Amino acid sequence: MRPVLFLLLSVFSASGGQILFKKGVLATGEITLRSSMVGDLVRLLIQPAVFSGLVLYIISTILWLIALSKTTLNFAYPFTALTFALVMISSKVIFNEHIPMLRYFGIIMICFGILLSAMADG
């Protein structure tokens, strides 16, 4: 399989993990770490969305390592920037978060930069 496929799957997995982390902390509530840090962390880790997010991060890491075994780091690494774009768009769609217009421009610039970087390897 081509490394780009593994890179994209890794990016989507990591992005999904971030969305699940947010769902988990919304369900758990604000983390203050003032009273019982260990209790707060345990409560978070047993929250199903947070746990699922961690699983997605593990999957993302495995896919990333497979991709790295097939290509150079300087080709692969720019793809991680797609995570910013995917998480931002997902936060709008899933959580109805407000995204300033300038940030949309940033997403376009990120995607354009990744495209240029990928094209450089011909």
C-alpha positions as CSV (number, residue, x, y, z in Angstrom):
1,M,0.0,0.0,0.0
2,R,1.1,3.5,-0.6
3,P,2.4,5.6,2.3
4,V,-0.1,8.4,1.6
5,L,-3.0,6.1,2.5
6,F,-1.4,5.2,5.8
7,L,-0.7,8.9,6.5
8,L,-4.3,9.9,5.8
9,L,-5.7,7.1,7.9
10,S,-3.4,8.1,10.7
11,V,-4.5,11.7,10.4
12,F,-8.2,10.7,10.4
13,S,-7.7,8.5,13.4
14,A,-5.9,11.2,15.4
15,S,-8.6,13.7,14.4
16,G,-11.3,11.3,15.6
17,G,-9.4,10.8,18.8
18,Q,-9.5,14.6,19.4
19,I,-13.2,14.8,18.8
20,L,-13.8,11.9,21.2
21,F,-11.6,13.6,23.8
22,K,-13.7,16.7,23.6
23,K,-16.9,14.6,23.9
24,G,-15.5,12.9,26.9
25,V,-14.6,16.1,28.7
26,L,-18.0,17.6,27.9
27,A,-19.6,14.5,29.5
28,T,-17.2,14.6,32.5
29,G,-17.1,18.3,33.2
30,E,-14.3,20.8,33.7
31,I,-11.1,19.3,35.0
32,T,-9.7,21.5,37.8
33,L,-7.1,19.2,39.3
34,R,-7.5,21.2,42.5
35,S,-9.1,18.5,44.7
36,S,-8.0,15.1,43.6
37,M,-5.8,15.0,40.5
38,V,-5.7,11.2,40.5
39,G,-9.5,11.0,40.9
40,D,-10.1,13.4,38.1
41,L,-7.7,11.5,35.8
42,V,-9.2,8.1,36.6
43,R,-12.7,9.5,36.0
44,L,-11.6,10.8,32.7
45,L,-9.8,7.7,31.6
46,I,-12.9,5.5,32.3
47,Q,-15.1,7.8,30.4
48,P,-16.0,5.8,27.2
49,A,-15.4,8.6,24.8
50,V,-12.0,9.5,26.2
51,F,-11.0,5.8,26.3
52,S,-12.1,5.4,22.7
53,G,-10.1,8.5,21.8
54,L,-7.0,6.9,23.3
55,V,-7.7,3.7,21.3
56,L,-7.9,5.8,18.1
57,Y,-4.6,7.5,19.0
58,I,-2.9,4.1,19.4
59,I,-4.3,3.1,16.0
60,S,-3.1,6.4,14.5
61,T,0.4,5.8,15.9
62,I,0.5,2.3,14.4
63,L,-0.6,3.6,11.0
64,W,2.0,6.4,11.3
65,L,4.8,3.9,12.0
66,I,3.8,1.9,9.0
67,A,3.8,5.0,6.8
68,L,7.2,6.0,8.2
69,S,8.6,2.6,7.2
70,K,7.5,3.3,3.6
71,T,8.6,6.9,3.1
72,T,10.8,9.7,4.5
73,L,9.9,11.7,7.5
74,N,10.2,15.0,5.6
75,F,7.5,13.8,3.3
76,A,5.2,12.3,6.0
77,Y,5.4,15.0,8.6
78,P,3.5,17.8,6.8
79,F,0.5,15.5,6.7
80,T,0.1,15.9,10.4
81,A,-1.1,19.5,9.7
82,L,-4.2,18.0,8.2
83,T,-5.2,17.1,11.8
84,F,-5.6,20.8,12.5
85,A,-8.0,21.3,9.6
86,L,-10.0,18.2,10.2
87,V,-10.4,18.9,14.0
88,M,-11.4,22.5,13.3
89,I,-14.1,21.5,10.7
90,S,-15.3,18.7,12.9
91,S,-15.6,21.0,15.9
92,K,-17.9,23.2,13.8
93,V,-20.0,20.3,12.5
94,I,-20.2,18.2,15.7
95,F,-20.0,20.8,18.5
96,N,-21.3,23.8,16.6
97,E,-18.3,25.8,17.7
98,H,-17.8,29.2,16.1
99,I,-14.8,29.4,13.7
100,P,-13.6,32.9,12.7
101,M,-13.4,33.5,9.0
102,L,-9.6,34.0,9.2
103,R,-9.2,30.4,10.5
104,Y,-11.0,29.1,7.5
105,F,-8.3,30.8,5.4
106,G,-5.7,29.1,7.6
107,I,-7.3,25.7,6.8
108,I,-7.0,26.5,3.1
109,M,-3.4,27.5,3.5
110,I,-2.6,24.3,5.4
111,C,-4.2,22.1,2.7
112,F,-2.4,24.1,-0.1
113,G,0.9,23.7,1.7
114,I,0.5,19.9,2.1
115,L,-0.5,19.6,-1.5
116,L,2.7,21.5,-2.5
117,S,4.8,19.4,-0.2
118,A,3.3,16.2,-1.6
119,M,3.8,17.3,-5.2
120,A,7.5,18.0,-4.5
121,D,8.1,14.3,-4.2
122,G,6.6,13.9,-7.7
